[in-house]
Each structure stands twice: as C-alpha cells, then as structure tokens.
Amino acid sequence: MNKLLAAVVASAFVFSSASGYAADAVKKEELTKEQRVDMRNRADKLTQERAQAPASTQVKTDAAPKANTHHAKKAKKVLRHDGTKARPKV
C-alpha cells in the first residue's frame, strides 16, 4: 500500500513539473521593430487597395433557388413464394 501511495505521489509530481517545463519551452518569438513596421505598412497598403477596388456587382434573384428533389420509384415487393398456402388435401 505504501509503495502504491509513493508511486501516485511521484507520478503526480512528474506530471506537474513536466507541464511547467513545457509551458516555458514554447515561447513565441518576439518581433523586432522593423518587422512590426513592415507588417503595419503592408496591412495599411492592403486596406487601401481593398477600399479602392470596385464594388462587386450583385445579381438580384427573384426567389431562392429550389433544390432538385429526386423522386425514386418504389421498388416492387419481392415475394419468395407463389402466394398459395400449403393446405393438406382432404
């Protein structure tokens, strides 16, 4: 029982410390000032181009298009016998 308790405590410690190391290891690289300025200029340029682009033409429709529904014919019922009941002859 004592060994089981020690194993549970040890595994809990290992899992908690491993998650702490993993959180520290995955740090995102910080951008330099030049990279930030370049990204901001590019975003501004794209915003201006989008604003100057001609508006897309929209086609007016009368109603919503109807979905094509496929009406399948019902299959005939297949009988495995001829329909006569077996009756003993008297």
Secondary structure, 3 states (H helix, E strand, C coil): CHHHHHHHHHHHHHHHHHHHHHHHHCCCCCCCHHHHHHHHHHHHHHHHHHHHCCCCCCCCCCCCCCCCCCCCCCCCCCCCCCCCCCCCCC
